[in-house]
Amino acid sequence: MTGDGATTTTTTTTAPAREPSRGGVSSKPAPGAPPNRAPPFDNKRLAAWEKQREAWTAAGRAGGLMTEARRRDRDRRPVLSADATYDDLLTSSRPFSAPVPLPEMVEFLQEVWDEEGLYD
């Protein structure tokens, strides 16, 4: 009130409340999403990877997946002679004529150990 008997009124306006900042994420909801909720995360790269992995594993199960190295190994002549013995390989100090592929060496050792009763 003022001294002359007139009354005054004061009007105050408040700004609409703002949501707290979320580190650069837009506070606008995605189209079709409920208000004030973030849309679910859709990992497109993971979905593409899973699809590609399924294709690879399906081809492998079907026997259709053969790498160039596997084809080369399959078509390569054996490095170890068929009549090579364990002693021939261990007592010789000369190097092999070519690198021995691991599957070939494993097969050779399995045969030798089986003959000697060491591999059951």
N, C-alpha and C positions, 0 to 999 in steps of 0.2 A: 504494500500500500504506500501511496504517496501522501504527503502532508495535506493535499487539497481534497482528499476523500475519494479520488479516482483509484480504481484497481488496475493493476497491470498483470498481464499473464506472460509467461515465458514459455516458448516452445523449443524443445530440443529434439534433434533428430539423431538417430544412431545409424552408423554404417552397418550393412549386413555383415554377419560374422564370416570370417574367411577360414578355410581349412589351413592347418599348418603345412608349410612347404615339405615336399617329399623328395628332396634332392633332384629336382629337374623333371620329375614325373608329372605329367599333366594331371590336373585335378578334374578335368572334364571326363565324364564317363564315356566309354566306347559306345558306338551306336548299338542299340539293342541290349546293352548291359544294364542291370539295375543301377539306379543312382547311387553314388558314393561307394561303389565297389569296383575294384580293378578287374579287368577281364582275365580269365585264366591264361596262364602262359602256354603257348603252343610252340614247342621246340621242333621247328621244321628240319633242322640239320640232323637231329637225333632220329627223326622219322625216316629221313633219306638214308642215313647210315644203316638203320635196322633193315630197310628194304633191300639195300645192296648186300648186306651180310647174308640175308636169307637167300638171295640169288646165288651167292658164292657157295654157301654151305649146301644148298640143294644140288648145285652142279657137282660138287665134290662127292656127295652121297650117291649121285647117279653115275659117277665115274667119268664125267665129262670134263673135269677140271684137270688139265695136265699142263704144267708149265714147260717152257722151253728147256730148262735144265733137266726136268724129268724125262722129256723125250730124248735128249742127248744121252743121258745115263742109260736109258733103255736100249738105245741103238748102238751104244759103245761096246767094243769088244772088251772082254775081261782083261785086266792088267795082270792078274795072277794066273799062272798057267794051271791047268786042271790037275797036273801031277805034282804041284808044289806041296812041300811038306812044311810043317811047323818049324822043324830044325833048319831046313833050307833058308827060311826067312830070318830066323834068329841068328844063325851062325855066319851069315854073309854080311860083309861090311859094305857091299856095293848098293847104291841106291836103286830104287825101282825104276823101270824104264819110263814110267809116267805116274802121276799121282793116283793112288788107289782110292776109288770112291768108298765112302764109309759103308754103304750097304754091302758092297762086295767083300770088304774086310770082315764085317760082322758075320756074313754067311760062311766065309772061310773058317773063322775061329769057331763058330758053332759046330761045323762039321768035324773039325779036329778035336774039339773038346768032347763031342758026342762019341767019337771013336775011342777016345781015351777014358770014357766014363766020367768025365769031369762036368759034363753039362747034362742035367736031368730035365 
